């Protein structure tokens, strides 16, 4: 069962918390998804942004070109 609505609610709560005091920063750290990545998430309805960083496993070989 998709949890899209729960994810959206969670991200909106974080954006609302951040918007209440613009000096706040939100960083989401995650792992165990078999590849590393970094994303910036912006809301269409509120100011602010969330940074998501995902750590890759130490045993993963580079599969994507470096940017």
N, C-alpha and C positions, 0 to 999 in steps of 0.2 A: 504494500500500500504506500503510495507516495506521501511524503511528508512536506510537500511544497508549502502549504499554508503555515505549518509550524516554523519552517525555516524563515519564511517571509515575516511572520510575527516577531521572531527572535531578532532578525536584522532591523526591523522597524523600531523595536524597543531600544536597541543599541544606538540607532540614529537619533531617536528622541532624547535619550540620555545625553548623547554628545551635543546635540543642538541646544540643550538647556544651558550649557556653559561651553562656548566655542573653543576654549583652551584645552578641553579634554581631547584625548586621543584614544582611539579604539584600534586594537590590534588583535586579530584572531590567529592563534597558532594551532596548527593541526599536523597530523602525521599519519603514517600507515595507509597511504593511498597509492603506493607504488611509484610515485613520481613527485618531484618537488615542483613548486610553483609559487608565484606571487601575484596577487590581484588587488586592484583598488575598486571598491564598490561604492557607487554614488547613488543617492536616492533621487527619484524624479519629483518628489514632493517636499523635500526638506534639505536644508544645507548640511554640509558635513560629508565625511567619507569614512569608510572602514578599510583597513588594510588586512589582507589575509595572506599569511605565509604558511606554506606547507613544506615540511621537511621530507626529504626522500630517504629511503633506507640506505644505509652505508654500502650495501652490496649491489645497488642498482648501477648499471653502466649508463653513461650518458647516451640517451636516445634522441634527444632534440638538439639542434644546433644552438650554440650560445648566441645570445642577443647582445 
